[in-house]
Amino acid sequence: MAEPSLVASQEEPEERALEAALRPKFLDEFVGQGRVRRQLSLVLEASRMRGRTADHVLLSGPPGLGKTTLAMIIAGEMNAPLRISSGPAIQHAGDLAAILSSLSEGEVLFLDEIHRMSRPAEEMLYMAMEDFRVDIVVGKGAGATAIPLDLPPFTLVGATTRAGLLPGPLRDRFGFTGHLEFYTVEELELVLRRSAGLLDLKVTSAGFTEVAGRSRGTPRIANRLLRRVRDWALVHGIEQIDARAAGAALDMYEVDARGLDRLDRGVLSALVTKFGGGPVGLSTLAIAVGEEPETVETVAEPYLVREGLMGRTPRGRIATPLAYEHLGLPVPASAPFAESATLFGPGSDEADGSLD
Ligand SMILES: Nc1ncnc2c1ncn2[C@@H]1O[C@H](COP(=O)(O)OP(=O)(O)OP(=O)(O)O)[C@@H](O)[C@H]1O
């Protein structure tokens, strides 16, 4: 497998601690996502006024846009404890029963990657969300009995990068669904200003713009790039980070001016050089770059499609003329985008289905 990229890398514990320190704690500090923020604020305010536990909340969107942060904020705003788990950690209904039966009244349960929970656990969750009750099955086969167990009212905050993969009955049980969008450069500048303040870093306005422009619309990446720029400035004895310093630092980390990192460029150049610009299926493309299909699909692809560098067609992924230009290659006359790019443009909803 290829070495993890700077943008998609798993972080060291120290990095994670730093990331946690940069998390906004209240809705007011949460930058961008105006629509979701306003709607969520209303949902929370109404439950506070009624003295009730907040409705279940589903947050969807690509990684690093603030789903975990929002779950923490929900718990903070409701003055409730927070329990964190994830779909992959819940492989048996019993795992979920253990969590649910130990919740306290009003607690916020955050389930990350909720689309990756096992089917039996998912079915148990339906009843827990709707009736605050679960059936614990004791014994096996013909002698098995279901013992009903009442649960205290709780708020489930589910997060998913793939809302389309959630079964309808699960999706319908959330009282509020918020879809997080990529951030604009201006919004990322605000995220970076706040983080620089917390890290005690001096950065010029142009320096913030340079880092924000390379952050792929994602606050987690913006903060990570800022930390790398900070390292670079420290080693080079630079006190105030301007656009040149930020650019030089990020060039060194192979994050280009458009925000593409090694993985993104690897995907694009495989598409162009190994598959003649496509169409090619997701798993084939993932094998060609030595990554998991899910990583290519959730980390690299949304940004490449959004930037108009890659298209999704019913027959697979294709490179757009912009991709050739970005890689400094001549645009071939007989490329697949000519016929299909109009079918599914960047960010098109139809392109959301699984194409493999
Ligand atoms: N709106 C925001 N304002 C300021 N900082 C933010 C915002 N959203 C996210 N961040 C920062 O980005 C980092 C990543 O956010 P978070 O962990 O909430 O993303 P996520 O969507 O849960 O990602 P994943 O799905 O990969 O777990 C956090 O450390 C936080 O500091």
The ligand as an SDF file (V2000), in Angstrom:
LIG
                    3D

 31 33  0  0  0  0  0  0  0  0999 V2000
  -16.5490   24.6600   11.3640 N   0  0  0  0  0  0  0  0  0  0  0  0
  -15.3670   24.5290   11.9530 C   0  0  0  0  0  0  0  0  0  0  0  0
  -14.7760   25.5740   12.5370 N   0  0  0  0  0  0  0  0  0  0  0  0
  -13.5510   25.4590   13.0910 C   0  0  0  0  0  0  0  0  0  0  0  0
  -12.8470   24.3130   13.1160 N   0  0  0  0  0  0  0  0  0  0  0  0
  -13.3980   23.2320   12.5680 C   0  0  0  0  0  0  0  0  0  0  0  0
  -14.6860   23.2790   11.9740 C   0  0  0  0  0  0  0  0  0  0  0  0
  -14.9910   22.0610   11.5060 N   0  0  0  0  0  0  0  0  0  0  0  0
  -13.9570   21.2660   11.7840 C   0  0  0  0  0  0  0  0  0  0  0  0
  -12.9930   21.9710   12.4190 N   0  0  0  0  0  0  0  0  0  0  0  0
  -11.6870   21.4520   12.8210 C   0  0  0  0  0  0  0  0  0  0  0  0
  -11.3610   20.3670   11.9620 O   0  0  0  0  0  0  0  0  0  0  0  0
  -10.9760   19.2230   12.7100 C   0  0  0  0  0  0  0  0  0  0  0  0
  -11.7310   18.0230   12.1500 C   0  0  0  0  0  0  0  0  0  0  0  0
  -13.0920   18.1060   12.4660 O   0  0  0  0  0  0  0  0  0  0  0  0
  -13.9470   16.7960   12.8520 P   0  0  0  0  0  0  0  0  0  0  0  0
  -13.0880   15.7620   13.5320 O   0  0  0  0  0  0  0  0  0  0  0  0
  -15.1290   17.2710   13.5740 O   0  0  0  0  0  0  0  0  0  0  0  0
  -14.3520   16.2750   11.4170 O   0  0  0  0  0  0  0  0  0  0  0  0
  -15.2660   15.0320   11.0360 P   0  0  0  0  0  0  0  0  0  0  0  0
  -16.2170   15.4960    9.9860 O   0  0  0  0  0  0  0  0  0  0  0  0
  -15.8320   14.3960   12.2470 O   0  0  0  0  0  0  0  0  0  0  0  0
  -14.2500   14.0640   10.3750 O   0  0  0  0  0  0  0  0  0  0  0  0
  -14.3070   12.4550   10.3170 P   0  0  0  0  0  0  0  0  0  0  0  0
  -15.5520   12.1320    9.5930 O   0  0  0  0  0  0  0  0  0  0  0  0
  -13.0550   12.1600    9.5550 O   0  0  0  0  0  0  0  0  0  0  0  0
  -14.2600   11.9940   11.7400 O   0  0  0  0  0  0  0  0  0  0  0  0
  -11.2690   19.5300   14.1700 C   0  0  0  0  0  0  0  0  0  0  0  0
  -10.1070   19.4280   14.9270 O   0  0  0  0  0  0  0  0  0  0  0  0
  -11.6870   20.9720   14.2400 C   0  0  0  0  0  0  0  0  0  0  0  0
  -10.7080   21.7060   14.9120 O   0  0  0  0  0  0  0  0  0  0  0  0
  1  2  1  0
  2  3  1  0
  2  7  2  0
  3  4  2  0
  4  5  1  0
  5  6  2  0
  6  7  1  0
  6 10  1  0
  7  8  1  0
  8  9  2  0
  9 10  1  0
 10 11  1  0
 11 12  1  0
 11 30  1  0
 12 13  1  0
 13 14  1  0
 13 28  1  0
 14 15  1  0
 15 16  1  0
 16 17  2  0
 16 18  1  0
 16 19  1  0
 19 20  1  0
 20 21  2  0
 20 22  1  0
 20 23  1  0
 23 24  1  0
 24 25  2  0
 24 26  1  0
 24 27  1  0
 28 29  1  0
 28 30  1  0
 30 31  1  0
M  END
$$$$
